[in-house]
Amino acid sequence: MKFWTSRSENLHAVPRPPAGMSSWQGERRQPAATLALPRSGTGRAERGCALAFLAAFLAFASPAHAEQKIITGTVAYDGRVPLPSDALLEVRLVDKSVPGVAPQPVARNTQPATGDPIAFKLSFDETAILAGHRYALDARIGSATAIWFASGDESTLDPLSVHYPVRLSVGMIARPPVEEEQKSAPSKQDDDDSGSDDNFDN
């Protein structure tokens, strides 16, 4: 206990100048802690600026800012065959690099099948395109429950340097239902005493 009391007194004692001197000669120094504070604060500010710059750079280079490419074109089908009002067109960009394996979809767009030919737009992320891979477009026309038209051999192309518009064609693989038949189907089901709930929406 006496040791710590003595040490504390020595630390806080005010030294006296030597005899014959009114004060200490020489320049007084400021406490080291006071001198270090501005440097410490400046260092933190510089590190903060560097981290902010790095975060901004990484955010700009992230895939979220990758450019979206758009393929435009048309799909032609046999216009002599009327399409139901609920007909849909689906266009896909697929990767067909692996022989014997079904093409892997890269991007797709589904829209109402209106017009002859049917105009379409297909957007995709350019970072999804890999060097040395083979890509193609395929198209089909149908409904939520059936496919009536489909493209044969996919149209091979380079998605990053394709010339627009792209022209695709589809052939009929099943005849679409006639619009009058679709309208009359609900009335027949309403008259059916079995109470079946099967319809197109299901």
C-alpha distance (Angstrom), angle and dihedral (degrees) to the residues before:
residue distance angle dihedral
M1 . . .
K2 3.81 . .
F3 3.82 90.8 .
W4 3.83 94.3 57.9
T5 3.82 91.6 44.9
S6 3.78 91.2 52.8
R7 3.81 92.9 46.8
S8 3.78 91.7 50.3
E9 3.77 91.8 50.9
N10 3.80 92.3 50.1
L11 3.80 91.8 51.8
H12 3.77 93.2 51.8
A13 3.84 99.3 38.2
V14 3.80 115.2 115.6
P15 3.83 109.7 -130.2
R16 3.77 118.0 -129.3
P17 3.81 122.1 -132.7
P18 3.81 117.3 -110.5
A19 3.81 118.9 -90.7
G20 3.77 113.5 -75.2
M21 3.83 93.8 25.6
S22 3.77 122.0 101.9
S23 3.82 92.6 -161.4
W24 3.74 141.5 -3.9
Q25 3.76 113.3 -71.1
G26 3.74 121.0 -132.0
E27 3.80 133.8 42.0
R28 3.75 117.8 -47.4
R29 3.81 115.7 -126.3
Q30 3.74 123.7 -137.3
P31 3.79 116.9 -123.4
A32 3.81 112.7 -82.3
A33 3.79 91.1 -123.1
T34 3.80 91.1 59.2
L35 3.80 92.4 50.9
A36 3.82 92.7 46.5
L37 3.79 96.1 52.9
P38 3.83 97.5 74.8
R39 3.80 91.8 46.0
S40 3.80 91.5 48.1
G41 3.78 92.2 49.6
T42 3.79 92.3 47.3
G43 3.79 91.1 50.5
R44 3.78 92.0 52.3
A45 3.79 91.0 48.8
E46 3.81 91.6 50.1
R47 3.80 91.8 48.4
G48 3.80 89.9 47.8
C49 3.82 91.5 52.3
A50 3.81 91.3 47.9
L51 3.81 92.2 50.5
A52 3.79 91.7 47.6
F53 3.80 91.0 50.8
L54 3.82 91.3 48.6
A55 3.80 92.2 49.1
A56 3.82 91.1 50.4
F57 3.79 91.2 49.5
L58 3.81 93.4 49.7
A59 3.79 91.5 46.9
F60 3.81 91.2 51.9
A61 3.81 91.8 48.2
S62 3.81 94.7 45.7
P63 3.83 121.2 110.0
A64 3.80 89.7 -110.8
H65 3.82 87.3 75.7
A66 3.80 94.4 45.5
E67 3.79 113.5 131.3
Q68 3.78 117.5 -102.0
K69 3.81 114.8 -134.0
I70 3.80 122.4 -153.8
I71 3.81 126.5 -151.2
T72 3.78 115.1 -159.5
G73 3.78 127.6 -168.3
T74 3.78 148.2 115.7
V75 3.79 136.6 -93.7
A76 3.81 117.5 -144.7
Y77 3.82 123.6 -157.7
D78 3.79 136.8 166.3
G79 3.77 99.8 -69.3
R80 3.80 91.4 -166.6
V81 3.81 87.3 75.5
P82 3.82 108.5 74.8
L83 3.76 116.9 -134.4
P84 3.81 122.6 -138.2
S85 3.78 116.7 -111.1
D86 3.81 90.8 -108.7
A87 3.81 94.3 55.0
L88 3.79 115.5 134.8
L89 3.80 133.1 -159.3
E90 3.80 119.6 -145.8
V91 3.81 120.8 -169.2
R92 3.81 120.4 -175.0
L93 3.78 136.1 -170.2
V94 3.81 105.4 -146.0
D95 3.79 137.3 -174.2
K96 3.81 109.2 -130.9
S97 3.80 98.6 172.3
V98 3.82 97.3 121.8
P99 3.84 113.8 71.9
G100 3.78 115.0 -132.7
V101 3.81 92.9 18.3
A102 3.78 123.8 104.9
P103 3.83 112.0 -103.9
Q104 3.79 111.7 -92.2
P105 3.83 114.5 -129.1
V106 3.80 115.4 -120.4
A107 3.82 97.3 174.5
R108 3.78 137.1 -8.0
N109 3.78 139.8 -171.0
T110 3.81 127.7 -161.4
Q111 3.80 121.0 -166.6
P112 3.80 140.6 152.5
A113 3.80 111.9 -72.3
T114 3.78 99.6 -123.4
G115 3.79 126.2 149.2
D116 3.79 134.1 24.3
P117 2.94 108.2 -83.7
I118 3.80 98.0 23.5
A119 3.81 115.4 -133.7
F120 3.80 117.5 -141.2
K121 3.80 142.5 178.8
L122 3.80 122.9 -153.0
S123 3.82 121.0 -170.6
F124 3.80 124.1 -163.9
D125 3.80 140.1 170.4
E126 3.79 110.3 -102.1
T127 3.83 90.6 -147.4
A128 3.82 88.1 66.6
I129 3.82 90.7 65.5
L130 3.81 110.4 94.1
A131 3.79 124.8 -156.5
G132 3.80 114.1 -108.2
H133 3.83 94.9 20.5
R134 3.81 125.3 121.3
Y135 3.79 117.9 -127.5
A136 3.78 133.0 -170.5
L137 3.79 143.2 173.9
D138 3.78 124.0 -123.1
A139 3.80 130.5 -179.4
R140 3.77 139.0 -167.5
I141 3.78 137.4 179.2
G142 3.78 122.8 -147.6
S143 3.76 145.1 102.2
A144 3.77 135.6 -89.7
T145 3.81 89.7 -78.8
A146 3.83 106.8 30.4
I147 3.81 144.7 30.5
W148 3.82 118.0 -136.9
F149 3.81 104.0 169.9
A150 3.81 129.7 29.5
S151 3.78 137.0 171.0
G152 3.79 117.4 -111.3
D153 3.79 117.4 -147.3
E154 3.78 107.9 13.9
S155 3.77 116.5 -110.3
T156 3.83 104.3 -111.0
L157 3.81 114.8 -143.4
D158 3.79 145.0 150.9
P159 3.83 103.7 -107.9
L160 3.81 93.3 -155.8
S161 3.81 96.3 53.1
V162 3.79 104.9 24.9
H163 3.81 119.2 141.3
Y164 3.80 115.2 -124.1
P165 2.90 141.2 -96.0
V166 3.82 100.3 38.9
R167 3.80 114.5 -152.4
L168 3.81 117.2 -148.2
S169 3.78 130.4 175.5
V170 3.79 131.7 -159.3
G171 3.79 131.9 -158.9
M172 3.79 127.7 -143.3
I173 3.81 115.7 -101.6
A174 3.82 96.4 167.7
R175 3.79 131.6 14.4
P176 3.80 113.9 -109.1
P177 3.81 116.2 -122.5
V178 3.78 116.1 -97.8
E179 3.79 113.6 -105.1
E180 3.83 92.1 -125.4
E181 3.80 90.5 55.5
Q182 3.80 91.3 53.6
K183 3.81 91.4 50.7
S184 3.81 93.5 48.9
A185 3.81 95.0 46.1
P186 3.85 95.9 77.5
S187 3.83 92.4 51.2
K188 3.80 90.6 53.4
Q189 3.79 91.0 49.9
D190 3.82 90.9 48.6
D191 3.80 89.3 55.4
D192 3.80 91.6 48.9
D193 3.81 110.9 102.3
S194 3.81 91.2 -154.3
G195 3.82 90.0 80.5
S196 3.81 93.6 -138.4
D197 3.82 114.2 179.7
D198 3.83 95.8 -158.8
N199 3.80 112.0 127.3
F200 3.79 140.4 135.5
D201 3.80 94.4 -84.7
N202 3.80 91.4 57.7
